[in-house]
Amino acid sequence: MAHLPAPGPTSVRTTGDYYQWLVAWEACLILLRENAARSHNPVRAVGVELDGVGNLDDVVLLRDVPPNTYKQVKYAVDSATPVNAEYLTKPTDSGGPSILKKIARTWKQLTADGGSVELHLVTNRAADPADDLVKVCDARTGLLMPKAAIGGDKSDRGKARARWAKEAGLTEAELLDLLSVLHFDLSVNMVKYQEHLQLLMAVAGLRNDQQALEAGAGWVAKMVRNGQRELTLAMVDSAVAELDLKAGPARAVLSIATLKPDPMGPDADHAIDWVERFESDSEYTKRRPLSPNTWAQLQADIETAPGRLPAGTTAVSLTGSIRLAPAFLVGTTFRMVTRTDLAVLQRGRAGSQLWSTNDPFENALVPEVAEYEIGQGDEIAVAIAVATEITSDVLEYLREQELPVGKLIVLAPPSGKANDGSVPSSSAANALAVGIRDHLRRSTRRVQRMHLFLACPMGLAVLLGNRWNRLCQTVVYEDIKIGDGYEAAFTVEA
């Protein structure tokens, strides 16, 4: 691909404006979803360059009961200016107050009556890893607290606090209060941010292609040009109809993170954050809970999730980063008999698609079947070899662990070729899930217990779990890649 030319002044200005309109469109999506899901204290209107709120007026989420959310948006064309003390405390070129001083003044103005607020600095700039305060930003919350308060006056962090407080015109105690509500939304890369907004559009029940995203951001820009600074639910609903964006139901969001923090977590109706409770520091090597945490505890957290969602929820979207065993368990937790429309964003060769349990299909897809005699007992092992071939690994595990199974049933795509593109769509995934379930109903009718090994798209694991009924007790295994290769994760009554 040819390199893009260096941006000119007009390009920088218009791209910065577009970035702000994306942040405002995100607020509109939160407005839509929270009201549709009957969330407690939903956003009632979105302010864009709202009057009377100081320098945090770029985007404001207004609620009936505080705290309101105030966002300052800062776009940069490159990484030459990371977020650090110099960036935050430097006066403007004309000698005006620094970003930190403006934020501090606005914070004091907004909380003068003793009320509470939530503040955000949103930028595509990265954090400076050498800055004594910015480097302690919590990836889960975007807050510098509580680590910013650790260390005495003579420590590097203490000296940094003193410098920040002086520049902000605050006492150190006031600075810490400010940092308790000031979220640093850093490295909000334009491409990744648009992907995040497309996911948010999907869970809001809207079309989530690039054209639809640009239409939404363009509508915000049009409203601002027309002098409209407060966007209500009625106005956003009207825009959705006018732009033909409606695609399905708005969904409650269930966020489950075990591998890395979920960007949707803060906006979710219920979030389960196990990132720090799984082994390893790398999202690529996290495979199982870190002792003393257990699979049983994670199962309990997932299985109580339906009761944590807004009352009357009938459509749910799963977000976050989890492996196949937890994904399957989510499906069984919201299985078809609950009449919940469960969806997950599946990334694949054709881009991101929303796979929903309600998506129609004509006929069940019959999987290719292979059976291997084990002769160690009267239970059954099942390997779902859809994304990759796992037969030899499972056979080795069954024999080494001497599991009481009589045979292994391997179920592959109808083509017989396991690969990461073997399930092209939600309809195909639903059809294959039904085909797999129906085959197992017939072949395990007299079996008391099944051992399930998964190698498939995460979306298929969710849809398969959702259809997992009229089957025997199932032990679901996770591929841990070390030691024995697999580990029993969950036991599901089906």
C-alpha positions in Angstrom: 0.0 0.0 0.0 1.3 3.4 -0.9 2.4 5.7 1.9 0.0 8.6 2.7 1.5 12.1 2.2 2.2 14.3 5.2 -1.0 16.0 6.4 -1.4 19.7 5.7 -3.1 22.2 8.1 -6.6 21.6 6.7 -6.2 17.9 6.9 -5.0 18.2 10.6 -8.0 20.4 11.5 -10.6 18.3 9.8 -9.3 15.0 11.1 -9.2 16.5 14.6 -12.9 17.6 14.2 -13.8 14.1 12.9 -12.1 12.6 16.0 -14.3 14.8 18.2 -17.4 13.9 16.3 -16.6 10.2 16.8 -16.3 10.8 20.6 -19.7 12.6 20.4 -21.3 9.7 18.4 -20.0 7.3 21.0 -21.9 9.3 23.6 -25.0 9.1 21.4 -24.7 5.3 21.2 -24.4 5.1 25.0 -27.6 7.3 25.2 -29.4 4.9 22.8 -28.3 1.7 24.5 -28.8 2.8 28.1 -32.3 4.0 27.5 -33.3 0.9 25.5 -31.9 -1.4 28.2 -33.7 0.6 30.9 -30.4 1.2 32.7 -30.3 2.9 36.1 -29.8 6.6 35.6 -29.3 6.5 31.8 -27.8 9.4 29.8 -30.7 11.8 28.9 -28.8 14.0 26.5 -25.4 14.6 24.9 -23.8 18.0 24.9 -21.3 19.0 22.2 -19.3 22.1 22.9 -21.8 22.8 25.6 -22.0 26.3 27.2 -21.3 26.9 30.9 -19.0 23.9 31.6 -15.6 25.5 31.1 -12.9 23.7 29.1 -14.4 20.3 29.4 -17.2 21.1 26.9 -16.1 19.0 23.9 -18.5 16.1 24.7 -20.8 15.9 27.8 -23.0 13.0 28.9 -25.9 14.5 30.9 -27.8 12.4 33.4 -30.7 13.2 35.7 -28.6 12.2 38.7 -24.9 13.2 39.0 -22.2 12.5 38.0 -22.4 13.9 34.5 -19.4 13.0 32.3 -17.3 15.8 30.8 -14.8 15.0 28.1 -11.9 17.1 26.6 -10.8 15.7 23.2 -7.2 16.3 22.0 -6.1 14.9 18.6 -2.5 14.7 17.4 -1.2 13.9 14.0 1.8 11.9 15.3 3.5 10.6 18.5 5.8 13.6 19.0 3.9 14.8 22.1 3.2 12.0 24.6 1.1 12.7 27.6 3.4 13.7 30.5 4.0 16.5 32.9 5.4 18.8 30.2 2.4 18.3 27.9 -0.1 18.8 30.7 1.5 21.8 32.5 2.9 23.7 29.5 1.2 27.1 28.9 -0.3 27.7 25.4 1.8 29.3 22.8 0.1 32.6 23.6 0.8 32.3 27.3 -2.6 31.0 28.3 -3.2 28.4 31.0 -2.0 24.8 30.6 -4.3 21.8 29.9 -4.0 20.8 33.6 -4.8 24.3 34.9 -7.9 24.5 32.6 -9.1 21.1 33.8 -8.5 22.0 37.4 -10.4 25.3 37.1 -13.4 23.6 35.4 -13.4 20.8 38.0 -13.6 23.4 40.8 -16.4 25.2 38.9 -18.4 22.1 38.4 -18.1 20.9 42.0 -18.5 24.2 43.7 -21.9 23.1 45.1 -20.5 19.9 46.4 -21.7 17.8 43.5 -19.8 14.9 41.8 -18.5 14.7 38.3 -16.6 12.3 36.0 -13.9 13.9 33.8 -12.1 12.4 30.8 -9.1 13.5 28.7 -9.5 11.7 25.4 -6.5 11.6 23.1 -4.7 9.4 20.6 -1.4 10.5 22.3 0.4 7.7 24.2 1.4 7.9 27.9 5.0 8.7 28.5 6.4 5.6 30.3 9.1 7.8 32.0 6.6 10.2 33.6 6.4 9.6 37.4 2.6 10.1 37.6 1.3 9.2 34.1 3.1 5.9 34.1 1.0 4.6 37.0 -2.3 5.0 35.0 -4.5 2.0 35.7 -5.3 0.3 32.4 -8.7 -0.8 33.7 -10.0 2.6 34.8 -7.8 5.2 33.1 -7.2 6.7 36.6 -3.8 7.7 38.1 -5.3 6.9 41.5 -4.6 5.2 43.9 -1.0 4.8 42.9 -0.5 8.5 42.3 -0.9 9.0 46.1 1.8 6.5 47.0 5.2 7.8 48.1 6.4 10.5 50.4 7.1 14.2 49.6 10.8 13.5 48.9 10.1 10.6 46.5 10.0 11.1 42.7 6.3 10.6 42.7 5.8 13.0 45.6 7.9 15.7 43.9 5.8 15.2 40.7 2.6 15.6 42.7 3.9 18.9 44.1 4.8 20.2 40.6 1.3 19.2 39.3 -0.5 20.8 42.2 1.4 24.0 41.9 0.7 24.3 38.1 -3.0 23.4 38.6 -3.4 26.0 41.4 -4.5 23.3 43.8 -3.3 21.9 47.1 -1.9 18.4 46.9 -5.0 17.0 48.7 -7.2 18.8 46.0 -5.0 17.4 43.3 -5.6 13.8 44.5 -9.3 14.5 44.6 -9.1 15.7 41.0 -7.1 12.7 40.0 -9.7 10.4 41.6 -12.3 11.5 38.9 -10.0 12.4 36.0 -9.8 9.5 33.5 -6.9 9.5 31.1 -8.2 7.8 27.9 -4.9 7.6 26.2 -3.7 6.0 23.0 -7.2 6.1 21.6 -5.9 5.3 18.1 -8.3 6.4 15.3 -8.4 2.9 13.6 -8.9 1.0 16.9 -11.4 3.6 18.1 -13.5 3.2 15.0 -13.5 -0.6 15.5 -14.7 0.0 19.1 -17.5 2.3 18.0 -18.6 -0.3 15.4 -18.9 -2.8 18.2 -20.9 -0.3 20.2 -23.2 0.4 17.2 -23.8 -3.4 16.9 -24.8 -3.7 20.6 -27.0 -0.6 20.2 -28.9 -2.5 17.4 -27.5 -0.5 14.5 -25.6 -1.3 11.3 -22.0 -1.4 12.2 -20.1 -1.0 8.9 -17.7 1.9 8.1 -20.3 3.7 6.1 -22.8 3.6 8.9 -20.2 4.9 11.4 -19.3 7.8 9.2 -23.0 8.6 8.7 -23.4 8.8 12.5 -20.3 11.0 13.0 -21.5 13.1 10.0 -24.9 13.7 11.6 -23.2 15.0 14.8 -21.1 17.4 12.7 -24.2 18.6 11.0 -26.0 19.3 14.3 -23.0 21.3 15.5 -22.9 23.3 12.3 -26.6 24.1 12.8 -25.9 25.4 16.3 -27.5 22.4 18.1 -25.4 21.8 21.3 -27.6 19.4 23.1 -28.6 16.1 21.4 -31.6 14.4 23.0 -32.9 10.8 22.7 -35.6 11.9 20.4 -33.1 13.6 18.1 -30.8 10.6 18.0 -33.7 8.2 17.4 -34.8 10.4 14.5 -31.3 10.4 13.0 -31.2 6.6 13.2 -34.4 6.4 11.2 -33.4 9.1 8.7 -30.0 7.5 8.1 -31.5 3.9 7.9 -29.1 2.6 10.6 -31.5 0.3 12.5 -30.5 -3.4 12.2 -31.8 -5.2 15.3 -32.5 -5.0 19.0 -30.4 -2.9 21.4 -28.5 -5.2 23.7 -27.5 -5.3 27.3 -23.7 -5.7 27.4 -22.0 -8.5 29.4 -18.2 -7.9 29.5 -15.9 -10.8 30.5 -12.2 -10.2 30.4 -9.6 -12.8 31.3 -6.8 -12.0 28.7 -6.7 -8.2 28.6 -8.9 -5.3 29.7 -12.1 -4.9 27.7 -12.6 -1.4 26.3 -16.4 -2.0 26.6 -16.0 -2.9 30.3 -16.7 0.6 31.7 -19.9 0.9 29.6 -21.1 -2.7 30.2 -24.3 -3.5 32.1 -22.3 -6.1 34.0 -18.5 -6.7 33.8 -16.5 -9.6 35.0 -12.8 -8.7 35.2 -10.5 -11.6 35.7 -7.4 -10.2 33.9 -5.3 -10.1 37.1 -6.7 -13.5 38.2 -5.3 -15.4 35.3 -1.7 -16.7 35.0 0.9 -14.8 33.0 1.5 -11.1 32.3 0.9 -11.6 28.5 -2.6 -11.8 27.0 -1.2 -14.3 24.5 -0.1 -16.8 27.3 -3.0 -16.5 29.8 -4.6 -19.9 29.9 -6.0 -20.6 33.4 -6.7 -19.0 36.7 -3.8 -18.0 38.9 -4.0 -19.8 42.3 -5.8 -19.4 44.6 -8.4 -18.4 42.0 -10.2 -21.4 40.4 -12.3 -22.3 37.4 -15.2 -23.0 39.8 -15.1 -19.3 41.0 -15.1 -18.1 37.4 -18.0 -20.5 36.6 -20.0 -19.0 39.5 -19.3 -15.5 38.3 -20.5 -16.3 34.8 -23.6 -18.2 35.8 -24.8 -15.4 38.1 -24.4 -12.8 35.2 -28.1 -13.0 34.0 -29.3 -11.7 37.4 -26.8 -8.8 37.2 -28.3 -7.5 33.9 -31.2 -5.0 33.8 -34.6 -6.5 34.6 -36.4 -7.7 31.5 -33.3 -8.1 29.4 -34.0 -10.3 26.3 -31.0 -9.4 24.1 -27.4 -9.6 25.3 -24.0 -9.0 23.7 -20.9 -10.6 25.0 -17.7 -8.5 24.8 -14.2 -8.9 26.1 -11.3 -11.4 25.7 -11.9 -15.0 26.8 -10.9 -18.4 25.6 -13.2 -21.1 24.4 -14.2 -22.9 27.6 -15.6 -19.6 29.2 -17.2 -18.7 25.9 -19.0 -22.0 25.8 -20.1 -21.5 29.4 -21.6 -18.1 28.5 -23.6 -19.8 25.9 -24.9 -22.5 28.3 -25.7 -19.8 30.9 -27.9 -18.0 28.4 -29.1 -21.2 26.6 -32.1 -21.2 24.2 -34.6 -22.2 26.9 -34.0 -18.8 28.5 -35.2 -17.1 25.3 -32.3 -14.7 25.4 -30.9 -13.4 22.1 -27.2 -13.8 22.7 -24.6 -12.2 20.4 -20.9 -11.9 20.1 -18.6 -10.0 17.7 -16.6 -12.6 15.7 -13.5 -11.4 14.0 -12.4 -13.4 10.9 -11.2 -13.2 7.3 -14.3 -11.2 6.2 -13.8 -8.6 9.1 -15.9 -8.3 12.2 -19.4 -9.8 12.2 -22.1 -9.9 14.9 -23.0 -13.6 15.4 -26.4 -13.9 17.1 -28.3 -16.9 18.3 -31.4 -15.6 16.6 -29.8 -15.4 13.1 -31.8 -17.6 10.8 -30.6 -20.6 8.7 -32.3 -23.0 6.3 -30.9 -26.4 7.3 -28.6 -27.8 9.9 -25.0 -28.4 8.7 -24.0 -32.0 9.3 -20.5 -32.2 10.6 -17.9 -34.7 9.3 -17.5 -37.4 11.9 -14.6 -39.6 12.9 -14.6 -42.0 15.9 -11.6 -43.5 17.8 -11.9 -46.4 20.2 -10.3 -45.7 23.6 -11.7 -48.6 25.7 -11.1 -47.0 29.1 -14.7 -46.7 30.4 -18.3 -45.9 29.5 -18.1 -42.1 29.1 -17.6 -40.3 25.8 -15.0 -37.7 24.7 -15.9 -35.2 22.0 -13.5 -32.9 20.0 -14.8 -30.0 18.0 -12.1 -29.7 15.4 -13.4 -26.8 13.3 -10.7 -24.1 13.4 -7.7 -26.5 13.7 -7.1 -30.3 13.9 -6.7 -31.5 17.5 -7.4 -35.2 17.3 -3.9 -36.4 18.1 -3.5 -34.0 21.1 -6.8 -35.1 22.6 -6.1 -38.8 22.1 -2.8 -38.4 23.8 -4.4 -36.5 26.7 -7.2 -39.1 27.2 -4.7 -42.0 27.3 -2.1 -40.3 29.5 -4.8 -39.2 32.0 -6.6 -42.5 31.8 -10.0 -40.7 31.6 -12.9 -43.2 31.8 -14.0 -42.9 28.1 -14.9 -45.6 25.7 -14.3 -43.6 22.5 -13.5 -40.2 21.1 -15.9 -38.5 18.6 -14.2 -35.9 16.4 -16.6 -33.4 14.7 -15.2 -31.3 11.9 -16.7 -28.9 9.3 -18.8 -30.5 6.6 -15.9 -30.0 4.2 -13.7 -32.1 6.6 -11.0 -29.4 6.5 -10.5 -27.6 9.8 -9.3 -24.0 9.3 -9.9 -20.6 10.7 -12.2 -19.7 7.8 -14.4 -22.8 7.8 -17.3 -21.0 9.4 -18.0 -17.9 7.2 -21.1 -16.3 8.9 -23.4 -16.3 11.8 -26.0 -18.3 9.9 -23.4 -21.0 9.1 -22.3 -21.0 12.7 -25.9 -21.5 14.0 -26.5 -24.2 11.4 -23.3 -26.1 12.4 -24.0 -25.7 16.1 -27.4 -27.4 15.6 -25.8 -30.1 13.4 -23.2 -30.9 16.1 -25.8 -30.9 18.9 -28.2 -33.2 16.9 -25.4 -35.7 16.1 -24.4 -35.8 19.8 -28.0 -36.3 21.0 -28.1 -39.4 18.8 -24.7 -40.8 19.5 -24.6 -40.1 23.3 -28.1 -41.0 24.2 -27.1 -43.7 26.8 -24.0 -41.9 28.0 -23.9 -40.3 31.5 -21.0 -38.0 31.0 -19.2 -36.3 28.1 -15.7 -34.7 28.0 -15.7 -31.8 25.6 -12.6 -30.3 23.8 -13.0 -27.2 21.6 -11.0 -25.9 18.7 -13.3 -23.5 16.9 -14.1 -19.7 16.5 -15.1 -18.1 19.8 -18.5 -17.2 18.3 -19.2 -20.9 17.5 -18.3 -21.9 21.1 -20.9 -19.3 22.3 -23.6 -20.5 19.8 -22.9 -24.1 20.5 -23.2 -23.6 24.3 -26.5 -21.8 23.7 -27.9 -24.9 21.9 -26.5 -27.4 24.5 -29.6 -29.0 25.8 -31.0 -32.6 26.0 -27.5 -33.9 26.4 -25.6 -35.5 29.3 -23.4 -33.8 32.0 -20.5 -32.2 30.2 -17.0 -31.5 31.4 -15.5 -28.7 29.3 -11.7 -28.6 28.9 -9.4 -25.6 28.2 -6.2 -25.9 26.1 -3.5 -24.7 28.5 -0.5 -25.6 26.2 1.7 -26.6 29.1 2.2 -29.7 31.2 -0.7 -32.1 30.4 -2.0 -29.9 27.5 -5.6 -29.6 28.7 -7.3 -28.9 32.0 -10.9 -29.5 33.1 -12.5 -26.1 33.4 -16.2 -26.3 33.9 -18.9 -28.9 34.5 -22.3 -28.2 32.8 -25.6 -29.9 33.4 -27.3 -30.2 30.0 
